[in-house]
Amino acid sequence: MLPEIPGIPENSPFYDFLNGICSPFPAPRKSEPKSLGSGFIISSDGYILTNAHVVETADEITVKLNDKREFVAEIVGTDRRTDIALLKIHATDLPKVTQGNPENLKVGEWVIAIGSPFGFEHSVTAGIVSAKGRSLAQENFVPFIQTDVAINPGNSGGPLFNMKGEVVGINSQIYSRTGGFMGLSFAIPINVATEIADQLKVSGKVNRGRIGVMIQEVTKELAESLVCRMGKVP
C-alpha cells in the first residue's frame, strides 16, 4: 500500500491522479555487461587471433562469423605484454586469412582495416602507413605499425590488410583525447602476433628470456649528463 498524500482527501479528484504520479516505478531489470571486439581466423580448424584486452574479463565469448553462424569460443591463451589472444572454436573447413610480411610495408603505402566499430559489423576503413617500428611509452615488446586508418572502439583485434589482401597487422590501440579516432592508430605486426600465437597454442603462455639490461633512447639531455659525469664538458 502507498502512503496517503498529506493534505489531499481521498475523495478528491486529484487524489488518484497524484497518487499515480507518486507510485514507484518497477525495479529495472539487471542486464549483463557486454563488450565488443573483432578478430580473424588464421587456420581452417578454428583458431582465431584477437587482442588480449578484448577477452581478458570475459566470462563467455561468442564468435559471430560472416555467414551469421555463432560459436562459443574458448581462450587458448593470452599475452598481455603484446596484447595478443588466441581463441578456438569447434568448426572445420573455415575460410582463413592470407598472411603477408609486415617487413615489406613502406611508409605511405595504403592499408585497410576491417572490424565492428561501435557495433557496426564488417566496417571497412582505409588509410596509409605513417610509420613502422613505432614504440609506445607503456609498451616495449611490440614494434607497432602506425597508420592513419580510422580505428574506433570495436575495431580492436581486427585485421589490417595491405593492397594485396594480405593481413599485415592486428589493430590494437589508438591515441585519442576523446576516446574516438584522431588519426593515430597502432597495429601489431602479424609476424609478431603469429610467433606469440604459436607459443600460446603449445603451452597457453609465452616464455621470454631476460638478459638483465634495459634499452632506452639516448636524448640530448641524457647524452649531456653522461658527458658531464665523465668530466668532458664540451
N, C-alpha and C positions, 0 to 999 in steps of 0.2 A: 504494500500500500504506500502511496505517496503521501508526504506530509501535507496538511492543509495549508493553503496560501493565506498568510495573515492579512486581515483587513478586508477580505472579499468573502461574502457569504456564499454558501454552496448553491443557493437558489439563484445567484446572479448569472446572467447570460455570459458574463466574462469569465466565470469560474472554469468552465470546461475548456474554454479557449486558452486561458493562461495555464491551466493545468496540463494541457497538451504541449505547450511550449516548454514547460519546465520538466517534462518527462525525460528520463535519461535515455540516451541512445544505446542501442545494442552494443555489447562489447565487440571491438574489432577482432576479426579473425587473425590469428597468428600466421604469418607467412614465412616460409623458409627462405633464407638469403640465397641468391644465385649469382654467379659470376659468369662472364662470357669471355672466350678467347678463341684463337684459331690454331690450326695445326695442319700437318700434311703427312700423307702415307709414304713411307720410304721403302716398304717391302710389301709384296703381294699377299703375304701371310698375316698382315695386320699390325705391323709396327708403325707407330706414329711419333713424329717429333713435334714438340711444342716448347713453351717456356716453363721453367720451374715455377715462376710466380703465378702462373695461370692455375696450377693444380695443387699448390702446396697446402692449402687449407681445405681442400675439397673432401667431403665425406663420400661422395659418389660422383663419377664423371660419366657423362653421356656424350658420345661422339655421334654427330649427325653428318652423314655423307651427302654428296651432291645429288644422289638419286633418292634422297629423303629417308633412306634406311637409318635406323638408330641402333647403337650398340652401347652397352655398358663397358667402359674401359678399365683396365687395371693398370696401376702405376708400376712399371718395371723398375724404375729408379729415377732419382732426380739429383741434380748437381747445382747447388745454389750459386757457387762461385762463377760458373759460366751461364747460369740461368737456363739450363737445358733439362728437359724431362722427356723420358721415353715411355710411351704408353703401348698397350697391346689390346687389340680387340679380337674376338674369336670369329674370324672370317677368312675366306680364301679367295684367290683369283681377283684380288683388288687391283685397281689401277694405281700405279705409283708414279712419283715424280722422277724426272731425269736430273741427276746432279751435275752441276758444272764446276768449274775451277775458279774460285774467287781470285786466285793469283793473276788470272788473265784479265781481270777487270781493269778498266782505265778511268781515271778521273774525267768526268764529263760524259761518260757512257750512260745511255738510257737504261733504266731498270723499272720493273713493275712489281707492285705488292698486291696480294690478294688476301682478303680477310673479312671480318664481320664487324667493322667499326660501329659502335653504338647499337649493335644487333642487326645491322643491315647486311644480310648474308651475301656472300660472293661479290663483294665490292672490290673494284679494281682502281688503283691509283698509280700514277706514273711520275717519274722524276729522273734526276741524274745522280750519279755518284759524286759526292762532294769531296770525299777524302777516303783514304784507306789506312788501315793500321792505327786507327784513332784510339787512344786510351782515355778512359774516363777516370775522374778523381776517385770514385769508390770502387773501381773495378780494374784489376791489373792482369787478369787472366785471359782477356779477350781483345784481340786487335780488331776493333769494330770497323764495319763499313759504314761510313757516314753518307747519308743521302738527303735529298730534299723531297722525298716521296711523302705524301700526306699519310701519316700514321696517327691513329686515334685509339682511345680505349676500345678493346675488342679486336684490334689488329694483332695484338701480342701473340707470338707463336706462329704467325702465318709466314708463308714463303715469300722471298724476294727473288724475282726472276730476271735473267738477262734477256736480251732480244732474241736469243735462240730458243727460249722456252725452258732453259735450264735453271734449276734452283741454285743460287749462289749464296744465300744467306737466310737467316731467320730473324724477322723483325722483332726487336726486343725492347727498345727504350726510345723515349723521346725527351727532348729538352723543352720544357714548357713552363711558363709562369702562370698559365691559366688552366692547365690540365688538358688542353687541346693542342692541335697541331700548330707549330710555329716555324716549320721549315728545317728543323734539326732532328733527324731520325737516325737510329743506330741499329744495325743488323749484325748478328753473329755470323761470321763466315761459315759456310756449310761444311768445309773440311774440319774446322774446329768442332762443330756440332757432331759430326759423324764419328770422330775419334772418341768423344765423350760417350756417345750412344753405344759404341762397341763395348766400352768398359761396363756401362750400365747393363747391357744385355747379358754379359758374362757373370758379373758379380753383384749388380744392383748398386754399385758405388764406384767412385773414381779415386784411384790412388795416385798421389803426386809425390815426387821426390823433393827434398829440400837440400840446399847447399849452404845455408846459413848466411846468405848475403841478400841485400835489397838493392834493386836498381832504381835510380831516380834521375830525373832530368837535371842537368847542370845549368842553373840560371846564372845570370850575370852577378847577382848578389852572392850566391854560393861560391862562385869562382873567385871573387874578390876576397871573401873571407878566408878561403883556403890559401890564397897567395899571402895574405897578411900573417897567417899562422906560420908560414914558412919563412917569414922575415924578408920577403921580397916584394915590398910595396912598390908598384910601378911609379 
